[in-house]
């Protein structure tokens, strides 16, 4: 069922932020409120002139723009260029898939998740927040470009459809899990070094 990974991801964030994080953590309330808002707006769709857009997509875009605006201007330009290149590549692949679907022999969801995961690490090897920002804004802008292109042939595309949100959720989950593993290995290495020094 499309959208199940996205819903599971958001419920996990909400549960962690509400019940597991300490009350003193400053990002606890924004995490819980953001996840809840995205869950509430999941079934909502807005009809624009040439495309449909899910409510969750609009919130993710606003959050992404907010964090992008907080970056220094040089980094902002670099990240914006990277987002543009990813969105063009994403929409190009979607067009290629329509033009000749026989060549796309791999499951689209799996292909996009692993490609985005490795591409995010290639672009931003040291910053998890930039990887998440890059993936979310790049994919959603790719969806917008794809919808604009399809509108020239009279086709209406849903920007941020359930499958697209699944791709974002799985990719973000992979990035977070991998980051947790890296921190765990680093922490265990430090403990072993202290034991050896003693």
C-alpha positions as CSV (number, residue, x, y, z in Angstrom):
1,X,0.0,0.0,0.0
2,X,1.5,3.3,-1.0
3,X,2.1,5.8,1.8
4,X,2.5,3.2,4.5
5,X,6.3,3.8,4.9
6,X,5.7,7.6,5.1
7,X,3.0,7.2,7.8
8,X,5.2,4.7,9.8
9,X,8.1,7.1,9.6
10,X,6.1,10.1,10.9
11,X,4.5,8.0,13.6
12,X,8.0,6.9,14.7
13,X,9.2,10.5,14.8
14,X,6.2,11.5,16.8
15,X,6.5,8.7,19.3
16,X,10.3,9.3,19.8
17,X,9.8,13.1,20.2
18,X,6.8,12.8,22.5
19,X,7.8,9.9,24.8
20,X,11.5,9.2,24.5
21,X,13.3,12.6,24.2
22,X,13.9,14.6,27.3
23,X,11.6,17.5,28.0
24,X,14.6,19.9,28.0
25,X,15.5,19.2,24.4
26,X,14.7,22.4,22.4
27,X,13.8,20.4,19.2
28,X,11.4,18.0,21.0
29,X,8.3,20.2,20.5
30,X,9.0,21.2,16.8
31,X,9.7,17.6,15.9
32,X,6.4,16.3,17.5
33,X,4.3,19.2,16.2
34,X,5.8,18.9,12.7
35,X,5.2,15.1,12.5
36,X,1.7,15.5,13.7
37,X,0.9,18.3,11.2
38,X,2.3,16.2,8.4
39,X,0.1,13.3,9.5
40,X,-3.0,15.5,9.7
41,X,-2.3,16.9,6.2
42,X,-1.5,13.6,4.6
43,X,-5.0,13.0,3.0
44,X,-5.4,16.7,2.0
45,X,-4.8,17.7,-1.6
46,X,-4.8,21.2,-3.2
47,X,-5.8,21.7,-6.8
48,X,-3.7,24.3,-8.6
49,X,-4.0,25.4,-12.2
50,X,-1.9,22.7,-13.8
51,X,-1.2,20.2,-11.0
52,X,-2.4,18.7,-7.7
53,X,-0.3,19.1,-4.6
54,X,-0.5,17.2,-1.3
55,X,-0.8,19.1,1.9
56,X,2.3,17.3,3.3
57,X,4.3,18.5,0.3
58,X,3.6,22.1,1.0
59,X,4.6,21.8,4.6
60,X,7.8,19.9,3.7
61,X,8.7,22.6,1.2
62,X,8.1,25.4,3.7
63,X,10.2,23.7,6.3
64,X,12.9,23.1,3.7
65,X,12.9,26.7,2.6
66,X,13.1,27.9,6.2
67,X,16.3,25.8,6.8
68,X,17.7,26.8,3.5
69,X,17.3,30.5,4.4
70,X,19.3,30.0,7.6
71,X,22.4,28.9,5.6
72,X,25.2,31.3,4.8
73,X,24.8,32.8,1.3
74,X,27.7,30.9,-0.3
75,X,26.4,27.6,1.1
76,X,22.9,28.6,0.1
77,X,23.9,29.0,-3.5
78,X,25.8,25.7,-3.5
79,X,22.9,23.8,-1.9
80,X,20.4,25.5,-4.3
81,X,22.5,24.4,-7.3
82,X,22.7,20.8,-6.0
83,X,18.9,20.8,-5.4
84,X,18.3,22.0,-8.9
85,X,20.6,19.4,-10.4
86,X,18.9,16.6,-8.4
87,X,15.4,17.9,-9.4
88,X,16.3,18.0,-13.1
89,X,17.7,14.4,-12.9
90,X,14.6,13.2,-11.0
91,X,12.1,14.7,-13.4
92,X,14.3,13.5,-16.4
93,X,14.2,9.9,-15.1
94,X,10.4,10.1,-14.6
95,X,10.0,11.3,-18.2
96,X,12.3,8.6,-19.5
97,X,10.2,6.1,-17.6
98,X,7.1,7.3,-19.4
99,X,8.8,7.4,-22.8
100,X,10.3,3.9,-22.6
101,X,9.2,1.9,-19.5
102,X,10.8,-1.3,-20.8
103,X,14.3,0.0,-19.9
104,X,13.2,0.6,-16.3
105,X,13.5,-3.0,-15.1
106,X,14.3,-2.2,-11.4
107,X,11.5,-1.3,-9.0
108,X,11.2,2.5,-9.1
109,X,10.9,2.9,-5.3
110,X,13.9,0.8,-4.5
111,X,16.0,2.5,-7.3
112,X,15.2,6.0,-6.1
113,X,15.8,5.2,-2.5
114,X,19.2,3.7,-2.9
115,X,20.3,6.2,-5.6
116,X,19.2,9.2,-3.4
117,X,20.9,7.7,-0.3
118,X,24.3,7.3,-2.1
119,X,24.0,10.6,-4.0
120,X,23.2,12.5,-0.7
121,X,26.3,11.0,0.9
122,X,28.4,11.9,-2.2
123,X,27.2,15.5,-2.1
124,X,27.3,16.0,1.7
125,X,29.5,13.4,3.5
126,X,29.7,15.4,6.8
127,X,26.3,16.9,7.4
128,X,23.1,14.9,8.0
129,X,20.9,18.0,8.0
130,X,22.2,19.1,4.6
131,X,21.6,15.6,3.2
132,X,18.0,15.6,4.4
133,X,17.4,19.1,3.1
134,X,19.0,18.2,-0.3
135,X,16.9,15.0,-0.6
136,X,13.5,16.5,0.4
137,X,13.8,19.7,-1.7
138,X,15.4,18.0,-4.6
139,X,12.8,15.3,-5.0
140,X,9.8,17.6,-4.4
141,X,11.1,20.2,-6.9
142,X,11.7,17.3,-9.4
143,X,8.0,16.4,-8.9
144,X,7.0,20.0,-9.6
145,X,9.1,20.1,-12.8
146,X,7.6,16.8,-13.8
147,X,4.1,18.1,-13.2
148,X,4.8,21.3,-15.3
149,X,6.2,19.2,-18.2
150,X,3.2,16.9,-18.1
151,X,0.8,19.9,-18.1
152,X,1.9,20.8,-21.6
153,X,0.3,17.6,-22.8
154,X,-2.9,18.2,-20.7
155,X,-2.0,15.6,-18.0
156,X,-2.4,16.5,-14.4
157,X,0.2,15.1,-12.0
158,X,0.0,14.8,-8.2
159,X,3.1,16.5,-6.7
160,X,4.0,14.6,-3.5
161,X,1.9,11.5,-4.2
162,X,1.9,8.7,-1.7
163,X,4.7,6.8,-3.6
164,X,6.9,9.9,-3.7
165,X,6.4,10.4,0.1
166,X,7.3,6.8,0.6
167,X,10.5,7.4,-1.3
168,X,11.3,10.4,0.9
169,X,10.5,8.5,4.1
170,X,12.6,5.4,3.2
171,X,15.6,7.5,2.1
172,X,15.5,9.7,5.2
173,X,15.2,6.5,7.3
174,X,18.2,5.0,5.7
175,X,20.2,8.2,6.2
176,X,19.2,8.4,9.9
177,X,19.9,4.7,10.5
178,X,23.3,4.9,8.9
179,X,24.1,8.1,10.9
180,X,23.1,6.2,14.1
181,X,25.4,3.3,13.2
182,X,28.3,5.7,12.5
183,X,27.8,7.4,15.9
184,X,27.5,4.0,17.6
185,X,30.7,2.7,16.1
186,X,32.5,6.0,17.0
187,X,31.2,5.7,20.6
188,X,32.3,2.1,21.0
189,X,35.7,2.9,19.5
190,X,36.2,5.7,22.1
191,X,35.3,3.3,24.9
192,X,37.7,0.7,23.6
193,X,40.5,3.3,23.4
194,X,39.9,4.4,27.0
195,X,40.0,0.8,28.2
196,X,43.3,0.2,26.4
197,X,44.8,3.4,27.9
198,X,43.9,2.1,31.4
